[in-house]
């Protein structure tokens, strides 16, 4: 069973401890042009985790502040993995979606495929790579929580088996009427290993709520299965054309020699 993280957005105070832990654990430099906190926070090649500050309205119509952590959601069936023909992106049994830079060819299909616009490209480097949160995969493989989760002082996150976290999220929502009746990540694009609960509708918090519930790779699976057969067929056709053209040229040369003789 894959691991996951349950995020209770009603508890987040926007302190940014998670963003600092992410930087330190992964050795990412601070991006002087783009902050990790606030209304201008943005994922970049150096910012794998950010916390957005959102002024929204609660169920009573009163203005309130909510703080939304953003990172890779680690889809159950990742579009980035399906799109990467070089196998630079791979989904582990434990849950994290890992990027292997030594396999990357720089095509950036992963960036196009991701429905959440997570993977980023190091445009400023001479030899750029794709970067993103990898859910501290080495820690998760050992049964430990990601760095960002382990340092939260407000108990915003809970790390564990995804299915158990879903049961807990449903129990919380059923018990407390303040929560919206939606667990973000339960079904979006086939489900994600990071799931969220909130007292404010997710569309007001910047979440993409118009995404399909069906996993994106399932749309192209039938076509991808046919790819090897198409390649073999075209190989046979092109080989036949090559030999046909070669034979015609040989016959033409022989006829020309006979005419001159």
C-alpha positions in Angstrom: 0.0 0.0 0.0 1.3 3.4 -0.9 2.0 6.1 1.7 0.4 9.5 1.7 -0.1 12.7 3.5 -3.4 14.2 4.8 -3.3 18.0 5.0 -5.9 19.8 7.2 -5.9 23.4 5.8 -7.9 24.6 8.8 -4.9 24.2 11.0 -2.2 25.8 8.9 -0.9 29.1 10.4 1.4 29.9 7.4 4.6 29.8 9.4 6.6 28.3 6.5 8.5 25.7 8.5 7.7 23.2 5.9 9.4 25.3 3.2 12.5 25.7 5.2 12.7 22.0 6.0 12.3 21.2 2.2 15.2 23.6 1.3 17.5 22.2 4.0 16.8 18.5 3.4 17.1 18.7 -0.3 20.0 21.2 -0.4 18.0 23.7 -2.5 19.3 27.3 -2.6 16.9 30.2 -1.8 15.4 31.8 -4.8 15.9 35.5 -4.4 13.4 36.4 -7.1 10.5 34.2 -6.0 9.4 33.8 -2.4 8.2 30.5 -0.8 5.6 32.3 1.3 2.9 34.8 0.6 0.6 35.8 -2.2 3.5 35.7 -4.7 4.8 32.3 -3.6 5.6 30.1 -6.6 7.0 26.7 -7.4 10.4 27.0 -9.2 13.4 24.9 -9.9 14.6 25.9 -6.4 11.2 26.1 -4.6 9.8 22.6 -4.3 7.4 23.5 -1.5 5.6 26.8 -1.1 2.8 28.2 1.1 0.3 30.5 -0.5 -1.5 33.1 1.6 -5.2 33.4 0.6 -7.7 35.9 1.9 -11.1 34.2 1.4 -14.6 34.1 2.9 -15.8 31.5 5.3 -19.2 29.8 5.3 -20.7 32.9 7.0 -19.3 35.2 4.4 -16.7 36.7 6.7 -13.2 37.4 5.4 -10.6 34.9 6.7 -7.0 34.0 5.9 -6.1 30.5 4.8 -2.6 29.1 4.1 -2.2 26.5 1.4 0.9 24.4 1.0 1.8 23.4 -2.6 4.1 20.7 -3.8 4.0 17.7 -6.1 0.8 15.8 -5.3 2.3 12.4 -6.3 -0.5 11.1 -8.4 -1.4 7.4 -8.1 -1.1 7.1 -11.9 1.2 10.1 -12.8 0.9 11.7 -16.2 4.6 12.7 -16.0 5.6 9.1 -15.7 3.4 8.0 -18.6 4.8 10.9 -20.8 8.5 10.2 -20.1 9.8 7.8 -22.7 13.3 8.0 -21.2 12.0 6.6 -17.8 13.4 9.6 -16.0 10.2 9.8 -14.0 9.1 6.6 -12.1 6.4 5.9 -9.5 7.6 3.9 -6.5 5.5 1.3 -4.6 5.8 3.4 -1.5 4.1 6.4 -3.3 6.7 9.0 -4.3 7.2 10.0 -7.9 10.9 10.1 -8.4 13.0 12.0 -11.0 16.2 10.4 -12.2 18.3 13.2 -13.8 20.8 10.8 -15.4 18.0 9.4 -17.6 16.5 12.7 -18.6 16.9 13.9 -22.2 15.4 17.3 -21.6 12.3 16.9 -23.8 10.1 18.5 -21.0 7.1 16.3 -21.9 6.6 15.8 -18.2 5.9 19.5 -17.8 3.3 19.5 -20.6 1.6 16.3 -19.2 1.3 17.4 -15.5 -2.2 18.6 -14.8 -1.0 20.6 -11.8 1.9 22.4 -13.5 4.4 21.0 -11.0 7.7 20.0 -12.8 10.0 23.0 -13.4 12.9 23.5 -15.7 16.3 25.1 -14.7 16.3 27.6 -17.6 19.2 29.6 -16.0 21.7 26.7 -16.1 24.0 25.7 -18.9 23.0 22.1 -18.4 19.4 22.3 -17.1 17.4 19.6 -15.5 13.7 19.1 -14.5 13.1 19.5 -10.8 10.2 18.9 -8.4 9.4 17.6 -4.9 10.1 13.9 -4.6 8.4 13.5 -1.2 11.7 12.7 0.5 11.5 9.3 -1.0 14.5 7.9 0.9 12.7 8.7 4.2 9.4 7.4 3.0 11.0 4.1 1.9 12.1 3.7 5.5 8.6 4.5 6.8 9.5 8.0 7.9 7.5 11.1 7.1 8.8 13.7 4.6 10.9 16.5 6.0 8.2 19.1 5.6 5.7 16.9 7.5 8.0 16.2 10.4 8.7 19.8 11.3 5.1 21.2 11.3 4.4 22.8 14.7 0.6 23.1 14.0 -0.2 19.4 13.4 -1.4 20.2 9.8 -0.1 17.0 8.3 -0.5 13.3 9.0 1.7 10.7 7.3 0.6 7.1 6.8 -1.1 4.6 4.5 -3.1 6.5 1.9 -6.3 4.4 2.4 -6.2 4.8 6.1 -5.8 8.6 5.7 -8.8 8.7 3.5 -10.9 6.9 6.1 -9.7 9.4 8.7 -10.4 12.4 6.5 -14.0 11.1 5.9 -14.5 10.6 9.6 -13.3 14.2 10.3 -15.6 15.7 7.7 -18.6 13.6 8.9 -18.0 14.7 12.5 -17.4 18.5 12.0 -19.8 20.5 9.9 -17.3 23.2 9.2 -15.5 21.1 6.6 -16.6 21.1 3.0 -17.8 17.7 1.8 -14.8 17.1 -0.5 -11.5 15.5 0.0 -9.2 17.0 -2.6 -7.0 14.3 -4.1 -9.3 11.4 -3.4 -10.5 11.2 -7.0 -8.8 14.0 -8.9 -6.9 12.6 -11.9 -7.4 9.1 -10.6 -6.3 10.1 -7.0 -3.2 11.6 -5.5 -1.1 10.6 -2.5 -1.3 14.0 -1.0 -5.0 14.7 0.1 -6.5 17.8 1.5 -9.5 18.8 3.7 -10.7 22.3 4.2 -13.5 24.5 5.5 -13.3 26.7 2.4 -14.2 25.5 -1.1 -11.0 24.4 -2.9 -11.6 26.5 -5.9 -11.3 29.6 -3.7 -7.9 28.4 -2.5 -6.4 28.1 -5.9 -6.8 24.3 -6.4 -7.6 23.0 -9.9 -11.2 21.7 -9.5 -12.0 21.3 -13.1 -9.6 18.3 -13.6 -10.9 14.9 -14.6 -11.5 12.1 -12.1 -10.0 9.6 -14.5 -6.2 9.1 -14.5 -4.6 10.9 -17.5 -2.5 7.9 -18.6 -5.7 5.9 -19.0 -6.7 8.2 -21.9 -3.6 7.2 -23.9 -3.0 3.7 -22.7 -4.6 2.0 -25.7 -2.5 4.2 -28.1 0.7 3.7 -26.1 0.2 -0.1 -26.3 0.0 0.2 -30.1 3.2 2.2 -30.4 5.6 -0.8 -30.7 3.4 -2.4 -33.4 3.3 0.9 -35.3 7.1 1.2 -35.0 7.6 -2.4 -36.3 5.1 -1.9 -39.1 6.8 1.3 -40.3 10.2 -0.4 -40.0 9.1 -3.2 -42.3 7.5 -0.7 -44.8 10.6 1.5 -44.9 12.9 -1.4 -45.2 10.8 -2.7 -48.1 10.8 0.7 -49.8 14.6 0.9 -49.4 15.3 -2.4 -51.0 12.7 -1.7 -53.7 14.3 1.6 -54.5 17.8 0.1 -54.4 16.8 -2.6 -56.8 15.2 -0.1 -59.2 18.4 1.9 -59.3 20.4 -1.2 -60.0 18.1 -2.2 -62.9 18.2 1.3 -64.3 22.0 1.3 -64.2 22.2 -2.0 -66.0 19.7 -0.8 -68.7 21.8 2.3 -69.3 25.0 0.2 -69.7 23.2 -2.1 -72.2 22.0 0.9 -74.2 25.5 2.4 -74.4 26.9 -0.9 -75.4 
